[in-house]
C-alpha cells in the first residue's frame, strides 16, 4: 500500500500549478487540494476523489484565508505540503517605468500572498506535527538583473520569509524551502 501524501497547491491555475496538480493527482493515494483566485476548469481533476478545488480565493483577504484553512482541515486529515505556485510578473521594464501601484501588485502577488498562506496554515501544520512549505524564487535575486527591480525585491522577500520560517518552525517538523 502506498503511503499517503497531501498537497495544497496555491495558484493552481498557473502553468506550474496545473502541471503539479496533474502530476500529483495521478497517484491515487495523494490528496491534492487546489486553490486559485480566478476560476479555472479543473472538472476532469475534480472527478477524482483525491482532488478538491477551491476557486475564487483571494490570498490577500483574511476571511478567504480562514475559508482556505477550514476547507483544508476538512479535506486533509494528516500532515500536508504547501506548494506556492503563484505570482504576477508583467514584463522586464526599467525601474522608472514601474510605478508604485505596479510594484505593490508584484509584492502582493509574490510575497504577501505567501505570507498570508503561511500565517494562516502554520497553526494547522504545528498541530499535525509537520509538513513542508515550498515557494519558488528566481536567480534574479542573486544576480540582480536590470529591468526586474520589483520582481527581484519580491522574490528576495520570499526567500527571506522561507528561510525564517525554516529556522523558526523546524523544531515542529515544518520544513520550508
C-alpha positions in Angstrom: 0.0 0.0 0.0 1.3 3.4 -1.0 2.0 6.0 1.7 -0.5 8.9 1.5 0.9 12.4 0.9 -1.2 15.5 0.9 -0.6 18.7 -1.1 -2.0 22.2 -1.1 -1.3 24.0 -4.4 -1.9 27.7 -4.4 -2.1 29.3 -7.8 -3.3 26.0 -9.2 -4.5 27.8 -12.4 -0.9 28.9 -13.3 1.0 26.7 -15.7 3.2 25.4 -12.9 0.2 24.8 -10.6 -1.7 22.9 -13.3 1.3 20.7 -14.1 1.8 20.0 -10.4 -1.9 19.2 -9.9 -2.0 16.8 -12.8 1.2 15.0 -11.7 0.4 14.8 -8.0 -3.2 13.7 -8.5 -2.2 10.9 -10.8 -1.1 8.9 -7.7 -4.5 7.9 -6.1 -3.0 7.8 -2.6 -2.2 11.5 -2.8 -4.7 14.1 -1.6 -4.5 17.2 -3.7 -6.1 20.5 -2.6 -6.1 23.2 -5.3 -6.9 26.9 -5.0 -6.9 29.9 -7.3 -8.1 33.5 -7.3 -9.6 33.2 -10.8 -11.7 30.2 -11.7 -10.2 27.5 -13.9 -11.8 24.4 -15.4 -10.5 21.5 -13.2 -13.6 19.4 -13.9 -11.6 16.4 -15.1 -9.4 16.5 -12.0 -12.4 17.2 -9.7 -13.9 13.9 -10.7 -11.1 12.2 -8.8 -12.0 11.5 -5.1 -8.4 12.6 -4.1 -8.8 16.1 -5.5 -10.6 19.2 -4.1 -10.7 22.6 -5.8 -11.5 25.8 -4.1 -11.7 28.7 -6.6 -12.2 32.4 -6.0 -9.8 32.5 -3.1 -8.0 35.8 -2.7 -4.9 35.1 -0.6 -4.7 38.7 0.4 -8.1 38.5 2.2 -8.1 37.3 5.8 -11.6 35.9 5.5 -10.7 33.9 2.4 -7.6 32.6 4.2 -9.8 31.4 7.0 -12.0 29.7 4.5 -8.9 28.1 2.9 -7.8 26.8 6.3 -11.2 25.4 7.2 -11.5 23.6 3.9 -8.0 22.1 4.2 -8.8 21.0 7.7 -11.9 19.1 6.4 -10.3 17.5 3.3 -6.8 16.6 4.6 -6.7 14.6 7.8 -2.9 14.5 8.2 0.3 16.4 7.6 0.4 18.3 4.3 2.7 20.1 2.0 2.0 23.6 0.7 3.3 24.4 -2.8 3.0 28.1 -3.6 2.9 28.4 -7.3 1.5 31.9 -7.9 2.8 35.3 -8.5 2.5 38.1 -11.0 5.2 39.3 -13.4 4.2 41.7 -16.2 7.4 42.3 -18.1 11.0 43.3 -18.0 10.9 47.1 -17.5 13.2 49.8 -16.4 12.8 50.9 -12.8 11.4 54.3 -13.8 8.7 52.6 -15.8 7.4 50.6 -12.9 5.2 52.8 -10.8 4.3 52.3 -7.2 0.9 50.5 -7.9 2.6 48.1 -10.3 5.4 47.4 -7.7 2.8 46.9 -5.0 0.9 44.4 -7.2 4.1 42.5 -7.7 4.9 42.4 -3.9 1.4 41.4 -3.0 1.2 38.6 -5.5 4.7 37.2 -4.9 5.2 37.9 -1.2 2.1 38.9 0.7 0.0 36.0 -0.6 2.7 33.6 0.6 2.9 35.4 3.9 -0.9 35.1 4.3 -1.0 31.4 3.4 1.9 30.5 5.8 0.4 32.7 8.6 -3.0 31.0 8.3 -1.8 27.4 7.9 1.1 27.3 10.4 -1.1 26.5 13.3 -2.6 23.5 11.4 0.9 22.4 10.4 2.1 22.6 14.0 -1.0 20.7 15.3 -0.3 18.0 12.8 3.4 17.9 13.7 5.0 18.9 10.5 4.8 19.4 6.7 6.5 21.3 4.0 6.2 24.8 2.6 7.6 25.2 -0.9 7.9 28.5 -2.6 9.7 29.5 -5.8 12.3 32.2 -6.2 14.4 33.3 -9.1 18.1 33.7 -9.9 17.4 37.4 -10.3 17.8 37.7 -6.5 21.4 36.5 -6.8 22.3 38.3 -10.0 20.1 41.4 -9.6 19.3 41.6 -13.3 18.2 45.0 -14.6 14.6 45.7 -15.5 13.3 43.4 -12.8 13.5 45.6 -9.6 10.1 45.0 -8.1 10.0 41.3 -9.1 13.5 40.7 -7.7 12.7 42.6 -4.5 9.5 40.5 -4.1 11.4 37.2 -4.6 14.1 38.3 -2.1 11.3 38.8 0.4 10.0 35.3 -0.4 13.5 33.8 0.2 13.9 35.7 3.4 10.4 34.6 4.7 11.1 30.9 3.8 14.4 31.0 5.5 13.0 32.5 8.6 10.1 30.0 8.7 12.5 27.1 8.3 14.6 28.3 11.2 11.7 29.2 13.5 9.5 26.2 12.8 11.9 23.4 12.1 11.5 22.3 15.7 7.9 21.4 14.9 8.8 19.3 11.9 7.9 22.0 9.5 10.3 22.3 6.5 10.4 25.4 4.3 12.3 25.6 1.1 
